[in-house]
Amino acid sequence: MLSLITILLGLIAGNNGFETHLKKYLDEKLKSYEKYEYQIMRLPVSYARIEINEEKEFRLNKNFAYIPIRIFDHKSQVSSSIITISLKLYRPVFIARKKVGAKENLSSSMFERKLADVGSIEERVFEDFDGLSSYRSKILIKEGMILSKEMVEMIPLIFKGDKVVLHSNNGSVDVNLDVVSRQDGCAGDIISVQAKHALYKGKIIDKYNLILEE
């Protein structure tokens, strides 16, 4: 009877030590999240001690983590295994307060900012909160939807139909031509422009100027 109690106490103490180590391990692996909650799906049936094997890869797949471990039995023999952790992974997100039309400029008043479990979200969550006003919607965003990177694009510097100047640097000579944009574009984009009946490609420098792309 005494030996059974000793074994049970050893298992409880060993498990507590493992969970302490596990918490520190997850804190490091999941530090990009605002907070997380976890639940161990299942531990080995019989063991004397469990250790996390930090020499092997930690894997995260949506709301599940797979953690490599070493299992020590009561004869100090070691085997390798993996435990599965169920997770809730929280990050700040923007949730649409109302319907946002396609190509509509975004503002913080359109969204509620809150913590949400993002582990099961397929899209990449939009996190540029300070720069929200620099973006517009690419698609219709319905009320209650979490804003993702796939739903937005930068507000163009130049719009289709804008009159701009196309520059062609030839040595020390700057040859420029008044043209009309045929596409929307942001800084660094290469877009089509037109001068009378001729078409050119230009790289956007600012709202009014492009550099000719040969």
Secondary structure, DSSP 8 states (H G I E B T S, - for coil): -HHHHHHHHHHHHHHHHHHHHHHHHHHHHTTTSSEEEEEE----SS-SEEEE-TTS--EEETTEEEEEEEEE-TT--EEEEEEEEEEEEEEEEEEESS-B-TT-B--GGGEEEEEEE-TT-SS-B----TTGGGEEESS-B-TT-B-BGGGEEE--SB-TT-EEEEEEEETTEEEEEEEEESS-B-TT-EEEEEETTEEEEEEE-SSSEEEE--
